Amino acid sequence: MGGNAKTTEFLKECLADALIKLLKKKPIEKISVPEIVATAQVGRTTYFRNFSNKQEAITFKLIKLWERWAEEHDVAERKNFTPQNGLTFFEYNYSIKDLLALLYERGLQTAIYDSFHEIMIPQDSESALECYEGSFYSHGLFGLLDAWIRRGFHETPQEMQAYIDKICENN
């Protein structure tokens, strides 16, 4: 199969999906690479060519889910978050709440943060302001998401946006 970008993306997503499927049954520490590749029906070399660890596969999947969701919902600003577009952030995360709950159950919060960090911080920017701003939003939004998940997604995305508005007003 190999070589082209679409094939590589497809295979990476198959591996990530296989890992998520296995996470539903057992903790990440008990999942082996041979299990992942067997579930994904790809070769072992494909895994190691694309990922250095299991968490990286989860982060990749979260980024892909965001890109797809943003495309389907015609999200104009996809690589930067501000208090004004927080609702988009919470709507997206609410749409994958079952996956997020699973990742929390398995102690994989870092993979969630890593995906936000990659999405929100321009990877090719030399601007200090852009880097600091992206880091500020990724940490802040992750903090809000963390509390929201731990509270069982009790509030709606709209209520979460209202909290962002209140927090920004008070500061």
Secondary structure, 3 states (H helix, E strand, C coil): CCCCHHHHHHHHHHHHHHHHHHHCCCCHHHCCHHHHHHHHCCCHHHHHHHCCCHHHHHHHHHHHHHHHHHHHCCCCCCCCCCHHHHHHHHHHHHHCHHHHHHHHHCCCHHHHHHHHHHHHCCCCCCCHHHHHHHHHHHHHHHHHHHHHHHCCCCCCHHHHHHHHHHHHHHC
